Amino acid sequence: MRMHNPPHPGELLRELWLTPLGLSITAAAEQLGVSRKTLSEIVNGRSAVTAEMALRLELAFGKSAQSWLGHQGAYDLWQLQPCAATLGVRRVQVA
């Protein structure tokens, strides 16, 4: 089963929360208790949403930490799909 190209969670954060709420990366980072650089790297798709960041985002914006991690997982798997054949994994055969 092939899934569509999911957006990076940072794109969702920017498009669904920061922009509509008029929050700059600096202001949002302050609210989240993280550095501007940390949040900027996530928003610009250069860094992943960790479990801790997912919890911070849940506390700040109300969307569950599980949801943020789900978006990150979907994005990560999509990025890895082209490499699947090169991983050297063989399907387990049941005797």
C-alpha positions as CSV (number, residue, x, y, z in Angstrom):
1,M,0.0,0.0,0.0
2,R,1.5,3.3,-1.0
3,M,0.5,6.4,0.9
4,H,0.5,10.0,-0.3
5,N,3.4,12.3,0.4
6,P,2.6,13.5,4.0
7,P,3.7,17.0,5.1
8,H,6.4,17.5,7.6
9,P,4.8,18.3,11.0
10,G,6.6,21.6,11.0
11,E,4.7,22.6,7.9
12,L,1.4,21.7,9.7
13,L,2.5,23.7,12.7
14,R,3.2,26.8,10.5
15,E,0.1,26.5,8.4
16,L,-2.5,25.5,11.0
17,W,-1.3,27.3,14.1
18,L,1.5,29.8,13.8
19,T,0.2,31.7,10.7
20,P,-3.5,31.8,11.6
21,L,-2.7,32.9,15.2
22,G,-0.2,35.5,14.0
23,L,2.6,33.9,16.0
24,S,6.2,34.4,15.0
25,I,8.6,31.5,15.4
26,T,10.3,33.6,18.2
27,A,7.0,34.1,20.1
28,A,5.9,30.5,19.7
29,A,9.3,29.2,20.8
30,E,9.0,31.4,23.9
31,Q,5.6,30.0,24.7
32,L,6.9,26.4,24.1
33,G,9.9,27.0,26.3
34,V,12.4,26.1,23.6
35,S,15.0,28.1,21.6
36,R,14.1,29.9,18.4
37,K,16.6,27.8,16.6
38,T,15.0,24.6,17.7
39,L,11.5,25.6,16.6
40,S,12.8,27.1,13.4
41,E,14.5,23.9,12.4
42,I,11.2,22.0,13.0
43,V,9.0,24.5,11.2
44,N,11.4,24.5,8.2
45,G,11.5,20.7,8.1
46,R,15.2,20.3,9.1
47,S,14.5,18.6,12.4
48,A,12.0,16.1,13.7
49,V,9.3,16.4,16.3
50,T,10.5,14.4,19.3
51,A,8.3,13.0,22.0
52,E,9.1,15.9,24.3
53,M,8.4,18.5,21.6
54,A,5.1,16.7,20.8
55,L,4.1,17.0,24.4
56,R,5.0,20.7,24.4
57,L,2.9,21.2,21.3
58,E,0.0,19.4,22.9
59,L,0.2,21.6,26.0
60,A,0.5,24.8,23.9
61,F,-2.0,24.1,21.0
62,G,-4.3,21.3,22.2
63,K,-3.6,18.8,19.5
64,S,-2.5,15.5,21.1
65,A,1.2,14.5,21.4
66,Q,0.3,11.2,19.7
67,S,-1.0,13.1,16.7
68,W,2.2,15.1,16.4
69,L,4.2,11.9,16.6
70,G,1.9,10.2,14.1
71,H,2.5,13.0,11.6
72,Q,6.3,12.7,12.2
73,G,6.2,8.9,11.8
74,A,4.2,9.1,8.5
75,Y,6.7,11.7,7.2
76,D,9.7,9.6,8.2
77,L,8.3,6.4,6.6
78,W,7.6,8.3,3.4
79,Q,11.1,9.5,3.3
80,L,12.5,6.0,3.8
81,Q,10.3,4.2,1.2
82,P,12.8,4.7,-1.7
83,C,15.5,3.0,0.4
84,A,13.4,-0.1,1.3
85,A,15.0,-2.3,-1.4
86,T,18.5,-1.4,-0.2
87,L,18.0,-2.4,3.4
88,G,18.9,-6.1,2.8
89,V,15.9,-7.4,4.7
90,R,14.3,-10.7,3.7
91,R,10.7,-11.6,4.6
92,V,10.6,-14.3,7.4
93,Q,9.3,-17.6,6.1
94,V,7.0,-19.6,8.3
95,A,8.1,-23.3,8.4
